[in-house]
Amino acid sequence: MKRRNLWVAAAAAALTLMAAPAAIAQTTGKLGVVVQVSDDNEKTWHQALNVVRNIQNEYGKDKVEVELVVFGNGVGLLKFDSPLANRIDDTLANGAQVLMCQNTMKARQLTPADMHAKIGYVKAGVVEIIEKQRQGWAVLRP
């Protein structure tokens, strides 16, 4: 009997997750996508920025909300001296939000002066991702 209840709960959860993006689209008219960057590999940073651009090109910038959420070892992507600073500028100019985790900054003794001047901040990157996923946003980790 317990196994059956587990299957019923799993099926209900799956249906809820499948319906969530449709619910978001109905309320905002836009698809929501979070792209996670949490490693220090510059190739991954390029790939994440390419994903953001490709999503906007495919769906149209006016039909999709995209957040690039950076935490942990990904911090180098958003430092003021990042080798990808120009790409961050382009990503922001195209309407995506670029957000840095303040918990990571605190742990690494960084301040906004150490970071790209135009980015935004969230208290905890992982919590931002969890909350967006709960709201029906797609979560990608290139």
N, CA, C and O atoms as CSV, one atom per row, in Angstrom:
chain,resi,resn,atom,element,x,y,z
A,1,MET,N,N,0.815,-1.195,0.000
A,1,MET,CA,C,0.000,0.000,0.000
A,1,MET,C,C,0.864,1.267,0.000
A,1,MET,O,O,0.536,2.242,-0.676
A,2,LYS,N,N,1.954,1.253,0.748
A,2,LYS,CA,C,2.834,2.417,0.798
A,2,LYS,C,C,3.447,2.697,-0.566
A,2,LYS,O,O,3.598,3.852,-0.964
A,3,ARG,N,N,3.797,1.631,-1.278
A,3,ARG,CA,C,4.399,1.791,-2.602
A,3,ARG,C,C,3.422,2.478,-3.557
A,3,ARG,O,O,3.819,3.329,-4.352
A,4,ARG,N,N,2.150,2.108,-3.474
A,4,ARG,CA,C,1.125,2.727,-4.324
A,4,ARG,C,C,0.996,4.207,-4.001
A,4,ARG,O,O,0.892,5.025,-4.915
A,5,ASN,N,N,1.000,4.567,-2.736
A,5,ASN,CA,C,0.913,5.971,-2.336
A,5,ASN,C,C,2.108,6.767,-2.845
A,5,ASN,O,O,1.976,7.925,-3.243
A,6,LEU,N,N,3.267,6.135,-2.826
A,6,LEU,CA,C,4.469,6.790,-3.342
A,6,LEU,C,C,4.323,7.075,-4.829
A,6,LEU,O,O,4.669,8.160,-5.296
A,7,TRP,N,N,3.803,6.083,-5.584
A,7,TRP,CA,C,3.606,6.273,-7.017
A,7,TRP,C,C,2.578,7.361,-7.305
A,7,TRP,O,O,2.765,8.158,-8.224
A,8,VAL,N,N,1.517,7.403,-6.548
A,8,VAL,CA,C,0.486,8.426,-6.725
A,8,VAL,C,C,1.070,9.807,-6.454
A,8,VAL,O,O,0.813,10.751,-7.200
A,9,ALA,N,N,1.853,9.924,-5.387
A,9,ALA,CA,C,2.474,11.210,-5.044
A,9,ALA,C,C,3.458,11.634,-6.123
A,9,ALA,O,O,3.508,12.808,-6.491
A,10,ALA,N,N,4.240,10.690,-6.632
A,10,ALA,CA,C,5.207,11.003,-7.690
A,10,ALA,C,C,4.497,11.462,-8.956
A,10,ALA,O,O,4.924,12.421,-9.599
A,11,ALA,N,N,3.415,10.777,-9.313
A,11,ALA,CA,C,2.664,11.166,-10.515
A,11,ALA,C,C,2.051,12.550,-10.357
A,11,ALA,O,O,2.046,13.340,-11.301
A,12,ALA,N,N,1.533,12.845,-9.169
A,12,ALA,CA,C,0.946,14.166,-8.924
A,12,ALA,C,C,2.014,15.252,-9.005
A,12,ALA,O,O,1.773,16.322,-9.565
A,13,ALA,N,N,3.182,14.983,-8.453
A,13,ALA,CA,C,4.280,15.955,-8.507
A,13,ALA,C,C,4.715,16.199,-9.944
A,13,ALA,O,O,4.960,17.339,-10.338
A,14,ALA,N,N,4.811,15.136,-10.721
A,14,ALA,CA,C,5.210,15.278,-12.124
A,14,ALA,C,C,4.201,16.110,-12.902
A,14,ALA,O,O,4.590,16.966,-13.696
A,15,LEU,N,N,2.933,15.874,-12.689
A,15,LEU,CA,C,1.904,16.657,-13.375
A,15,LEU,C,C,1.970,18.125,-12.965
A,15,LEU,O,O,1.791,19.012,-13.800
A,16,THR,N,N,2.226,18.381,-11.696
A,16,THR,CA,C,2.343,19.762,-11.219
A,16,THR,C,C,3.514,20.457,-11.890
A,16,THR,O,O,3.385,21.595,-12.342
A,17,LEU,N,N,4.664,19.781,-11.960
A,17,LEU,CA,C,5.837,20.384,-12.586
A,17,LEU,C,C,5.629,20.629,-14.072
A,17,LEU,O,O,6.109,21.627,-14.609
A,18,MET,N,N,4.922,19.731,-14.738
A,18,MET,CA,C,4.676,19.917,-16.170
A,18,MET,C,C,3.722,21.086,-16.405
A,18,MET,O,O,3.844,21.778,-17.416
A,19,ALA,N,N,2.793,21.319,-15.513
A,19,ALA,CA,C,1.810,22.386,-15.685
A,19,ALA,C,C,2.357,23.741,-15.279
A,19,ALA,O,O,1.848,24.765,-15.736
A,20,ALA,N,N,3.379,23.778,-14.433
A,20,ALA,CA,C,3.876,25.040,-13.896
A,20,ALA,C,C,4.337,26.027,-14.975
A,20,ALA,O,O,3.941,27.191,-14.914
A,21,PRO,N,N,5.161,25.623,-15.969
A,21,PRO,CA,C,5.555,26.590,-16.989
A,21,PRO,C,C,4.363,27.183,-17.741
A,21,PRO,O,O,4.371,28.361,-18.098
A,22,ALA,N,N,3.348,26.368,-17.977
A,22,ALA,CA,C,2.156,26.873,-18.651
A,22,ALA,C,C,1.458,27.908,-17.778
A,22,ALA,O,O,0.966,28.919,-18.279
A,23,ALA,N,N,1.415,27.656,-16.470
A,23,ALA,CA,C,0.794,28.614,-15.553
A,23,ALA,C,C,1.567,29.929,-15.546
A,23,ALA,O,O,0.960,31.000,-15.530
A,24,ILE,N,N,2.887,29.861,-15.557
A,24,ILE,CA,C,3.702,31.075,-15.590
A,24,ILE,C,C,3.432,31.836,-16.886
A,24,ILE,O,O,3.250,33.053,-16.866
A,25,ALA,N,N,3.407,31.135,-17.994
A,25,ALA,CA,C,3.159,31.789,-19.276
A,25,ALA,C,C,1.799,32.463,-19.295
A,25,ALA,O,O,1.648,33.535,-19.882
A,26,GLN,N,N,0.804,31.848,-18.660
A,26,GLN,CA,C,-0.528,32.438,-18.646
A,26,GLN,C,C,-0.574,33.708,-17.804
A,26,GLN,O,O,-1.307,34.638,-18.139
A,27,THR,N,N,0.199,33.763,-16.714
A,27,THR,CA,C,0.137,34.934,-15.839
A,27,THR,C,C,1.032,36.067,-16.308
A,27,THR,O,O,0.657,37.231,-16.169
A,28,THR,N,N,2.200,35.769,-16.859
A,28,THR,CA,C,3.116,36.822,-17.275
A,28,THR,C,C,3.215,36.950,-18.787
A,28,THR,O,O,3.655,37.980,-19.299
A,29,GLY,N,N,2.811,35.918,-19.493
A,29,GLY,CA,C,2.960,35.917,-20.935
A,29,GLY,C,C,4.372,35.583,-21.380
A,29,GLY,O,O,4.671,35.610,-22.574
A,30,LYS,N,N,5.251,35.266,-20.419
A,30,LYS,CA,C,6.641,34.983,-20.746
A,30,LYS,C,C,7.085,33.656,-20.149
A,30,LYS,O,O,6.619,33.239,-19.088
A,31,LEU,N,N,7.987,33.013,-20.851
A,31,LEU,CA,C,8.659,31.832,-20.348
A,31,LEU,C,C,9.773,32.307,-19.426
A,31,LEU,O,O,10.443,33.292,-19.739
A,32,GLY,N,N,9.989,31.639,-18.303
A,32,GLY,CA,C,11.067,31.986,-17.383
A,32,GLY,C,C,12.157,30.931,-17.411
A,32,GLY,O,O,11.878,29.737,-17.307
A,33,VAL,N,N,13.417,31.378,-17.554
A,33,VAL,CA,C,14.555,30.462,-17.608
A,33,VAL,C,C,15.671,31.001,-16.725
A,33,VAL,O,O,16.060,32.164,-16.832
A,34,VAL,N,N,16.182,30.135,-15.849
A,34,VAL,CA,C,17.344,30.457,-15.022
A,34,VAL,C,C,18.518,29.649,-15.543
A,34,VAL,O,O,18.408,28.440,-15.749
A,35,VAL,N,N,19.644,30.321,-15.757
A,35,VAL,CA,C,20.869,29.650,-16.166
A,35,VAL,C,C,21.850,29.764,-14.998
A,35,VAL,O,O,22.182,30.865,-14.558
A,36,GLN,N,N,22.302,28.628,-14.510
A,36,GLN,CA,C,23.192,28.566,-13.353
A,36,GLN,C,C,24.645,28.525,-13.785
A,36,GLN,O,O,25.003,27.788,-14.703
A,37,VAL,N,N,25.493,29.323,-13.119
A,37,VAL,CA,C,26.940,29.241,-13.299
A,37,VAL,C,C,27.551,29.117,-11.914
A,37,VAL,O,O,27.445,30.024,-11.089
A,38,SER,N,N,28.199,27.967,-11.670
A,38,SER,CA,C,28.775,27.739,-10.351
A,38,SER,C,C,30.138,27.059,-10.422
A,38,SER,O,O,30.578,26.440,-9.453
A,39,ASP,N,N,30.800,27.172,-11.562
A,39,ASP,CA,C,32.161,26.630,-11.624
A,39,ASP,C,C,33.110,27.652,-12.236
A,39,ASP,O,O,32.686,28.663,-12.796
A,40,ASP,N,N,34.384,27.370,-12.117
A,40,ASP,CA,C,35.396,28.348,-12.522
A,40,ASP,C,C,35.979,28.094,-13.901
A,40,ASP,O,O,37.072,28.573,-14.206
A,41,ASN,N,N,35.283,27.364,-14.725
A,41,ASN,CA,C,35.746,27.034,-16.057
A,41,ASN,C,C,35.281,28.102,-17.045
A,41,ASN,O,O,34.080,28.285,-17.246
A,42,GLU,N,N,36.212,28.792,-17.650
A,42,GLU,CA,C,35.865,29.865,-18.586
A,42,GLU,C,C,35.086,29.354,-19.798
A,42,GLU,O,O,34.274,30.092,-20.357
A,43,LYS,N,N,35.313,28.116,-20.213
A,43,LYS,CA,C,34.541,27.536,-21.313
A,43,LYS,C,C,33.067,27.422,-20.917
A,43,LYS,O,O,32.179,27.674,-21.732
A,44,THR,N,N,32.816,27.045,-19.679
A,44,THR,CA,C,31.438,26.959,-19.187
A,44,THR,C,C,30.805,28.339,-19.152
A,44,THR,O,O,29.626,28.490,-19.471
A,45,TRP,N,N,31.577,29.345,-18.768
A,45,TRP,CA,C,31.059,30.722,-18.737
A,45,TRP,C,C,30.612,31.140,-20.137
A,45,TRP,O,O,29.524,31.691,-20.306
A,46,HIS,N,N,31.446,30.878,-21.132
A,46,HIS,CA,C,31.077,31.203,-22.519
A,46,HIS,C,C,29.813,30.446,-22.929
A,46,HIS,O,O,28.907,31.007,-23.543
A,47,GLN,N,N,29.774,29.166,-22.577
A,47,GLN,CA,C,28.613,28.362,-22.943
A,47,GLN,C,C,27.346,28.898,-22.294
A,47,GLN,O,O,26.301,28.953,-22.942
A,48,ALA,N,N,27.421,29.295,-21.028
A,48,ALA,CA,C,26.242,29.832,-20.339
A,48,ALA,C,C,25.757,31.109,-21.018
A,48,ALA,O,O,24.554,31.291,-21.203
A,49,LEU,N,N,26.668,31.982,-21.386
A,49,LEU,CA,C,26.286,33.222,-22.068
A,49,LEU,C,C,25.714,32.926,-23.454
A,49,LEU,O,O,24.793,33.607,-23.905
A,50,ASN,N,N,26.257,31.918,-24.125
A,50,ASN,CA,C,25.700,31.498,-25.421
A,50,ASN,C,C,24.274,30.970,-25.244
A,50,ASN,O,O,23.397,31.259,-26.057
A,51,VAL,N,N,24.049,30.201,-24.187
A,51,VAL,CA,C,22.717,29.658,-23.921
A,51,VAL,C,C,21.717,30.791,-23.712
A,51,VAL,O,O,20.611,30.756,-24.251
A,52,VAL,N,N,22.106,31.789,-22.931
A,52,VAL,CA,C,21.214,32.934,-22.697
A,52,VAL,C,C,20.853,33.588,-24.026
A,52,VAL,O,O,19.681,33.846,-24.299
A,53,ARG,N,N,21.859,33.852,-24.847
A,53,ARG,CA,C,21.627,34.486,-26.147
A,53,ARG,C,C,20.739,33.619,-27.036
A,53,ARG,O,O,19.819,34.125,-27.678
A,54,ASN,N,N,21.014,32.315,-27.073
A,54,ASN,CA,C,20.234,31.411,-27.921
A,54,ASN,C,C,18.777,31.334,-27.478
A,54,ASN,O,O,17.878,31.292,-28.318
A,55,ILE,N,N,18.538,31.317,-26.190
A,55,ILE,CA,C,17.164,31.299,-25.675
A,55,ILE,C,C,16.430,32.561,-26.117
A,55,ILE,O,O,15.297,32.491,-26.594
A,56,GLN,N,N,17.074,33.703,-25.959
A,56,GLN,CA,C,16.445,34.962,-26.351
A,56,GLN,C,C,16.209,35.017,-27.854
A,56,GLN,O,O,15.175,35.518,-28.297
A,57,ASN,N,N,17.142,34.513,-28.635
A,57,ASN,CA,C,16.966,34.509,-30.090
A,57,ASN,C,C,15.835,33.586,-30.516
A,57,ASN,O,O,15.058,33.923,-31.410
A,58,GLU,N,N,15.740,32.437,-29.888
A,58,GLU,CA,C,14.725,31.444,-30.269
A,58,GLU,C,C,13.315,31.883,-29.880
A,58,GLU,O,O,12.393,31.811,-30.692
A,59,TYR,N,N,13.149,32.336,-28.645
A,59,TYR,CA,C,11.817,32.681,-28.157
A,59,TYR,C,C,11.450,34.142,-28.388
A,59,TYR,O,O,10.270,34.493,-28.398
A,60,GLY,N,N,12.455,34.994,-28.574
A,60,GLY,CA,C,12.240,36.428,-28.670
A,60,GLY,C,C,12.431,37.061,-27.302
A,60,GLY,O,O,11.860,36.602,-26.313
A,61,LYS,N,N,13.234,38.114,-27.245
A,61,LYS,CA,C,13.551,38.759,-25.966
A,61,LYS,C,C,12.314,39.213,-25.209
A,61,LYS,O,O,12.309,39.241,-23.978
A,62,ASP,N,N,11.268,39.569,-25.941
A,62,ASP,CA,C,10.052,40.061,-25.296
A,62,ASP,C,C,9.144,38.937,-24.805
A,62,ASP,O,O,8.130,39.201,-24.158
A,63,LYS,N,N,9.498,37.680,-25.105
A,63,LYS,CA,C,8.650,36.553,-24.710
A,63,LYS,C,C,9.295,35.625,-23.690
A,63,LYS,O,O,8.721,34.595,-23.336
A,64,VAL,N,N,10.474,35.980,-23.220
A,64,VAL,CA,C,11.185,35.144,-22.261
A,64,VAL,C,C,11.915,36.015,-21.240
A,64,VAL,O,O,12.520,37.029,-21.588
A,65,GLU,N,N,11.847,35.604,-19.989
A,65,GLU,CA,C,12.640,36.232,-18.935
A,65,GLU,C,C,13.793,35.294,-18.638
A,65,GLU,O,O,13.588,34.107,-18.382
A,66,VAL,N,N,15.005,35.826,-18.672
A,66,VAL,CA,C,16.177,34.997,-18.426
A,66,VAL,C,C,16.995,35.619,-17.300
A,66,VAL,O,O,17.281,36.816,-17.291
A,67,GLU,N,N,17.359,34.757,-16.352
A,67,GLU,CA,C,18.267,35.150,-15.271
A,67,GLU,C,C,19.507,34.271,-15.362
A,67,GLU,O,O,19.409,33.050,-15.481
A,68,LEU,N,N,20.661,34.898,-15.304
A,68,LEU,CA,C,21.925,34.193,-15.158
A,68,LEU,C,C,22.294,34.344,-13.688
A,68,LEU,O,O,22.583,35.450,-13.231
A,69,VAL,N,N,22.287,33.239,-12.944
A,69,VAL,CA,C,22.557,33.275,-11.508
A,69,VAL,C,C,23.921,32.643,-11.264
A,69,VAL,O,O,24.171,31.496,-11.634
A,70,VAL,N,N,24.797,33.419,-10.632
A,70,VAL,CA,C,26.182,33.001,-10.421
A,70,VAL,C,C,26.446,32.871,-8.925
A,70,VAL,O,O,26.099,33.750,-8.136
A,71,PHE,N,N,27.071,31.747,-8.552
A,71,PHE,CA,C,27.464,31.561,-7.166
A,71,PHE,C,C,28.673,30.640,-7.095
A,71,PHE,O,O,29.081,30.062,-8.102
A,72,GLY,N,N,29.239,30.507,-5.915
A,72,GLY,CA,C,30.372,29.601,-5.700
A,72,GLY,C,C,31.543,29.923,-6.600
A,72,GLY,O,O,31.924,31.083,-6.762
A,73,ASN,N,N,32.111,28.878,-7.183
A,73,ASN,CA,C,33.309,29.040,-7.999
A,73,ASN,C,C,33.077,29.812,-9.297
A,73,ASN,O,O,34.037,30.142,-9.995
A,74,GLY,N,N,31.834,30.101,-9.627
A,74,GLY,CA,C,31.541,30.905,-10.815
A,74,GLY,C,C,31.810,32.384,-10.632
A,74,GLY,O,O,31.695,33.152,-11.588
A,75,VAL,N,N,32.166,32.802,-9.427
A,75,VAL,CA,C,32.314,34.216,-9.085
A,75,VAL,C,C,33.219,34.979,-10.048
A,75,VAL,O,O,32.987,36.160,-10.303
A,76,GLY,N,N,34.238,34.329,-10.582
A,76,GLY,CA,C,35.173,35.005,-11.484
A,76,GLY,C,C,34.513,35.565,-12.726
A,76,GLY,O,O,34.998,36.541,-13.298
A,77,LEU,N,N,33.412,34.961,-13.153
A,77,LEU,CA,C,32.687,35.460,-14.319
A,77,LEU,C,C,32.213,36.889,-14.119
A,77,LEU,O,O,32.177,37.672,-15.068
A,78,LEU,N,N,31.852,37.229,-12.895
A,78,LEU,CA,C,31.249,38.544,-12.648
A,78,LEU,C,C,32.166,39.531,-11.932
A,78,LEU,O,O,31.716,40.601,-11.525
A,79,LYS,N,N,33.429,39.194,-11.772
A,79,LYS,CA,C,34.352,40.150,-11.169
A,79,LYS,C,C,34.622,41.275,-12.171
A,79,LYS,O,O,34.510,41.089,-13.383
A,80,PHE,N,N,34.975,42.431,-11.642
A,80,PHE,CA,C,35.166,43.608,-12.505
A,80,PHE,C,C,36.226,43.375,-13.575
A,80,PHE,O,O,36.167,43.982,-14.645
A,81,ASP,N,N,37.183,42.512,-13.304
A,81,ASP,CA,C,38.261,42.249,-14.263
A,81,ASP,C,C,38.068,40.943,-15.037
A,81,ASP,O,O,39.026,40.386,-15.572
A,82,SER,N,N,36.841,40.465,-15.094
A,82,SER,CA,C,36.543,39.221,-15.809
A,82,SER,C,C,36.929,39.343,-17.282
A,82,SER,O,O,36.699,40.383,-17.898
A,83,PRO,N,N,37.509,38.297,-17.843
A,83,PRO,CA,C,37.816,38.324,-19.275
A,83,PRO,C,C,36.551,38.353,-20.140
A,83,PRO,O,O,36.632,38.581,-21.347
A,84,LEU,N,N,35.396,38.124,-19.533
A,84,LEU,CA,C,34.133,38.131,-20.280
A,84,LEU,C,C,33.279,39.359,-19.956
A,84,LEU,O,O,32.074,39.352,-20.207
A,85,ALA,N,N,33.880,40.397,-19.409
A,85,ALA,CA,C,33.124,41.592,-19.005
A,85,ALA,C,C,32.304,42.173,-20.156
A,85,ALA,O,O,31.167,42.592,-19.941
A,86,ASN,N,N,32.848,42.207,-21.359
A,86,ASN,CA,C,32.102,42.741,-22.506
A,86,ASN,C,C,30.894,41.874,-22.828
A,86,ASN,O,O,29.849,42.388,-23.227
A,87,ARG,N,N,31.026,40.578,-22.660
A,87,ARG,CA,C,29.885,39.676,-22.913
A,87,ARG,C,C,28.811,39.850,-21.847
A,87,ARG,O,O,27.622,39.712,-22.131
A,88,ILE,N,N,29.228,40.152,-20.624
A,88,ILE,CA,C,28.256,40.438,-19.562
A,88,ILE,C,C,27.492,41.709,-19.929
A,88,ILE,O,O,26.271,41.760,-19.788
A,89,ASP,N,N,28.200,42.728,-20.398
A,89,ASP,CA,C,27.547,43.967,-20.846
A,89,ASP,C,C,26.513,43.668,-21.932
A,89,ASP,O,O,25.394,44.178,-21.880
A,90,ASP,N,N,26.881,42.849,-22.908
A,90,ASP,CA,C,25.960,42.491,-23.994
A,90,ASP,C,C,24.740,41.734,-23.467
A,90,ASP,O,O,23.612,41.983,-23.895
A,91,THR,N,N,24.973,40.821,-22.549
A,91,THR,CA,C,23.884,40.025,-21.980
A,91,THR,C,C,22.895,40.921,-21.254
A,91,THR,O,O,21.683,40.766,-21.401
A,92,LEU,N,N,23.409,41.850,-20.478
A,92,LEU,CA,C,22.547,42.803,-19.775
A,92,LEU,C,C,21.811,43.711,-20.758
A,92,LEU,O,O,20.620,43.974,-20.593
A,93,ALA,N,N,22.515,44.183,-21.773
A,93,ALA,CA,C,21.903,45.074,-22.766
A,93,ALA,C,C,20.773,44.376,-23.524
A,93,ALA,O,O,19.846,45.030,-24.002
A,94,ASN,N,N,20.853,43.055,-23.633
A,94,ASN,CA,C,19.815,42.289,-24.329
A,94,ASN,C,C,18.645,41.919,-23.426
A,94,ASN,O,O,17.732,41.210,-23.850
A,95,GLY,N,N,18.666,42.391,-22.194
A,95,GLY,CA,C,17.508,42.233,-21.331
A,95,GLY,C,C,17.543,41.107,-20.321
A,95,GLY,O,O,16.590,40.944,-19.559
A,96,ALA,N,N,18.600,40.329,-20.290
A,96,ALA,CA,C,18.701,39.272,-19.274
A,96,ALA,C,C,19.175,39.893,-17.965
A,96,ALA,O,O,19.905,40.884,-17.964
A,97,GLN,N,N,18.754,39.305,-16.863
A,97,GLN,CA,C,19.272,39.714,-15.570
A,97,GLN,C,C,20.511,38.884,-15.273
A,97,GLN,O,O,20.548,37.687,-15.554
A,98,VAL,N,N,21.516,39.519,-14.708
A,98,VAL,CA,C,22.735,38.833,-14.302
A,98,VAL,C,C,22.879,39.082,-12.811
A,98,VAL,O,O,23.047,40.219,-12.369
A,99,LEU,N,N,22.812,37.990,-12.035
A,99,LEU,CA,C,22.720,38.100,-10.582
A,99,LEU,C,C,23.840,37.343,-9.891
A,99,LEU,O,O,24.142,36.200,-10.235
A,100,MET,N,N,24.454,37.998,-8.910
A,100,MET,CA,C,25.532,37.398,-8.130
A,100,MET,C,C,25.050,37.085,-6.724
A,100,MET,O,O,24.291,37.853,-6.132
A,101,CYS,N,N,25.490,35.960,-6.196
A,101,CYS,CA,C,25.151,35.501,-4.855
A,101,CYS,C,C,25.953,36.279,-3.803
A,101,CYS,O,O,27.184,36.283,-3.821
A,102,GLN,N,N,25.242,36.926,-2.901
A,102,GLN,CA,C,25.906,37.674,-1.839
A,102,GLN,C,C,26.556,36.749,-0.809
A,102,GLN,O,O,27.547,37.130,-0.186
A,103,ASN,N,N,26.020,35.546,-0.620
A,103,ASN,CA,C,26.666,34.602,0.300
A,103,ASN,C,C,28.064,34.249,-0.188
A,103,ASN,O,O,29.001,34.174,0.607
A,104,THR,N,N,28.205,34.035,-1.481
A,104,THR,CA,C,29.522,33.744,-2.055
A,104,THR,C,C,30.451,34.927,-1.864
A,104,THR,O,O,31.615,34.767,-1.498
A,105,MET,N,N,29.923,36.118,-2.117
A,105,MET,CA,C,30.757,37.314,-1.963
A,105,MET,C,C,31.242,37.456,-0.521
A,105,MET,O,O,32.412,37.752,-0.278
A,106,LYS,N,N,30.347,37.246,0.416
A,106,LYS,CA,C,30.704,37.363,1.833
A,106,LYS,C,C,31.769,36.328,2.200
A,106,LYS,O,O,32.743,36.650,2.880
A,107,ALA,N,N,31.584,35.098,1.753
A,107,ALA,CA,C,32.536,34.030,2.064
A,107,ALA,C,C,33.918,34.308,1.478
A,107,ALA,O,O,34.932,33.873,2.025
A,108,ARG,N,N,33.950,35.028,0.374
A,108,ARG,CA,C,35.228,35.317,-0.297
A,108,ARG,C,C,35.704,36.746,-0.040
A,108,ARG,O,O,36.658,37.218,-0.658
A,109,GLN,N,N,35.035,37.407,0.863
A,109,GLN,CA,C,35.379,38.775,1.270
A,109,GLN,C,C,35.430,39.730,0.072
A,109,GLN,O,O,36.374,40.501,-0.097
A,110,LEU,N,N,34.381,39.647,-0.749
A,110,LEU,CA,C,34.252,40.525,-1.907
A,110,LEU,C,C,33.158,41.553,-1.647
A,110,LEU,O,O,32.217,41.297,-0.895
A,111,THR,N,N,33.290,42.703,-2.268
A,111,THR,CA,C,32.285,43.756,-2.171
A,111,THR,C,C,31.799,44.092,-3.582
A,111,THR,O,O,32.398,43.647,-4.561
A,112,PRO,N,N,30.727,44.866,-3.699
A,112,PRO,CA,C,30.285,45.279,-5.035
A,112,PRO,C,C,31.384,45.983,-5.838
A,112,PRO,O,O,31.364,45.938,-7.068
A,113,ALA,N,N,32.325,46.621,-5.177
A,113,ALA,CA,C,33.428,47.280,-5.881
A,113,ALA,C,C,34.315,46.264,-6.604
A,113,ALA,O,O,35.006,46.614,-7.560
A,114,ASP,N,N,34.298,45.013,-6.152
A,114,ASP,CA,C,35.089,43.957,-6.787
A,114,ASP,C,C,34.379,43.342,-7.988
A,114,ASP,O,O,34.970,42.564,-8.737
A,115,MET,N,N,33.109,43.694,-8.165
A,115,MET,CA,C,32.265,43.022,-9.139
A,115,MET,C,C,31.959,43.930,-10.338
A,115,MET,O,O,32.176,45.141,-10.291
A,116,HIS,N,N,31.457,43.323,-11.394
A,116,HIS,CA,C,31.000,44.057,-12.579
A,116,HIS,C,C,29.990,45.112,-12.110
A,116,HIS,O,O,29.104,44.809,-11.312
A,117,ALA,N,N,30.118,46.307,-12.589
A,117,ALA,CA,C,29.331,47.441,-12.066
A,117,ALA,C,C,27.834,47.351,-12.352
A,117,ALA,O,O,27.046,47.981,-11.647
A,118,LYS,N,N,27.422,46.596,-13.352
A,118,LYS,CA,C,26.020,46.637,-13.779
A,118,LYS,C,C,25.181,45.433,-13.340
A,118,LYS,O,O,23.993,45.369,-13.656
A,119,ILE,N,N,25.769,44.494,-12.628
A,119,ILE,CA,C,25.029,43.285,-12.258
A,119,ILE,C,C,24.115,43.549,-11.068
A,119,ILE,O,O,24.226,44.569,-10.388
A,120,GLY,N,N,23.209,42.600,-10.836
A,120,GLY,CA,C,22.344,42.633,-9.666
A,120,GLY,C,C,22.812,41.594,-8.664
A,120,GLY,O,O,23.747,40.837,-8.922
A,121,TYR,N,N,22.150,41.568,-7.523
A,121,TYR,CA,C,22.548,40.670,-6.447
A,121,TYR,C,C,21.342,39.955,-5.857
A,121,TYR,O,O,20.236,40.494,-5.820
A,122,VAL,N,N,21.578,38.735,-5.399
A,122,VAL,CA,C,20.600,37.982,-4.627
A,122,VAL,C,C,21.314,37.497,-3.370
A,122,VAL,O,O,22.525,37.274,-3.373
A,123,LYS,N,N,20.546,37.339,-2.304
A,123,LYS,CA,C,21.158,36.914,-1.040
A,123,LYS,C,C,21.832,35.554,-1.187
A,123,LYS,O,O,22.976,35.371,-0.771
A,124,ALA,N,N,21.116,34.605,-1.782
A,124,ALA,CA,C,21.654,33.253,-1.948
A,124,ALA,C,C,21.308,32.743,-3.343
A,124,ALA,O,O,20.132,32.610,-3.683
A,125,GLY,N,N,22.313,32.462,-4.140
A,125,GLY,CA,C,22.088,32.003,-5.511
A,125,GLY,C,C,21.274,30.733,-5.584
A,125,GLY,O,O,20.379,30.612,-6.420
A,126,VAL,N,N,21.579,29.774,-4.705
A,126,VAL,CA,C,20.845,28.508,-4.756
A,126,VAL,C,C,19.381,28.702,-4.384
A,126,VAL,O,O,18.506,28.043,-4.946
A,127,VAL,N,N,19.110,29.597,-3.446
A,127,VAL,CA,C,17.719,29.867,-3.061
A,127,VAL,C,C,16.988,30.557,-4.211
A,127,VAL,O,O,15.820,30.257,-4.461
A,128,GLU,N,N,17.644,31.465,-4.906
A,128,GLU,CA,C,17.038,32.115,-6.070
A,128,GLU,C,C,16.632,31.070,-7.105
A,128,GLU,O,O,15.537,31.132,-7.664
A,129,ILE,N,N,17.510,30.123,-7.354
A,129,ILE,CA,C,17.220,29.075,-8.337
A,129,ILE,C,C,16.064,28.200,-7.863
A,129,ILE,O,O,15.161,27.887,-8.639
A,130,ILE,N,N,16.090,27.810,-6.606
A,130,ILE,CA,C,15.010,26.984,-6.058
A,130,ILE,C,C,13.670,27.700,-6.165
A,130,ILE,O,O,12.678,27.101,-6.580
A,131,GLU,N,N,13.634,28.971,-5.794
A,131,GLU,CA,C,12.375,29.725,-5.824
A,131,GLU,C,C,11.864,29.913,-7.248
A,131,GLU,O,O,10.660,29.828,-7.492
A,132,LYS,N,N,12.760,30.166,-8.177
A,132,LYS,CA,C,12.326,30.298,-9.574
A,132,LYS,C,C,11.788,28.970,-10.087
A,132,LYS,O,O,10.792,28.943,-10.809
A,133,GLN,N,N,12.436,27.872,-9.720
A,133,GLN,CA,C,11.955,26.568,-10.148
A,133,GLN,C,C,10.580,26.292,-9.545
A,133,GLN,O,O,9.716,25.726,-10.214
A,134,ARG,N,N,10.369,26.683,-8.300
A,134,ARG,CA,C,9.058,26.507,-7.668
A,134,ARG,C,C,7.984,27.314,-8.388
A,134,ARG,O,O,6.811,26.940,-8.381
A,135,GLN,N,N,8.388,28.424,-9.010
A,135,GLN,CA,C,7.446,29.271,-9.749
A,135,GLN,C,C,7.245,28.783,-11.183
A,135,GLN,O,O,6.506,29.396,-11.953
A,136,GLY,N,N,7.899,27.689,-11.536
A,136,GLY,CA,C,7.704,27.127,-12.863
A,136,GLY,C,C,8.760,27.491,-13.888
A,136,GLY,O,O,8.619,27.153,-15.063
A,137,TRP,N,N,9.808,28.167,-13.470
A,137,TRP,CA,C,10.879,28.501,-14.400
A,137,TRP,C,C,11.686,27.255,-14.730
A,137,TRP,O,O,11.836,26.364,-13.894
A,138,ALA,N,N,12.205,27.195,-15.953
A,138,ALA,CA,C,13.143,26.147,-16.342
A,138,ALA,C,C,14.514,26.504,-15.766
A,138,ALA,O,O,14.887,27.676,-15.715
A,139,VAL,N,N,15.246,25.504,-15.340
A,139,VAL,CA,C,16.576,25.713,-14.776
A,139,VAL,C,C,17.575,24.951,-15.622
A,139,VAL,O,O,17.427,23.750,-15.844
A,140,LEU,N,N,18.598,25.657,-16.096
A,140,LEU,CA,C,19.626,25.056,-16.943
A,140,LEU,C,C,20.992,25.261,-16.304
A,140,LEU,O,O,21.278,26.308,-15.722
A,141,ARG,N,N,21.811,24.253,-16.424
A,141,ARG,CA,C,23.208,24.362,-15.979
A,141,ARG,C,C,24.105,23.866,-17.089
A,141,ARG,O,O,24.359,22.667,-17.203
A,142,PRO,N,N,24.586,24.787,-17.908
A,142,PRO,CA,C,25.444,24.388,-19.030
A,142,PRO,C,C,26.756,23.769,-18.555
A,142,PRO,O,O,27.588,23.381,-19.376
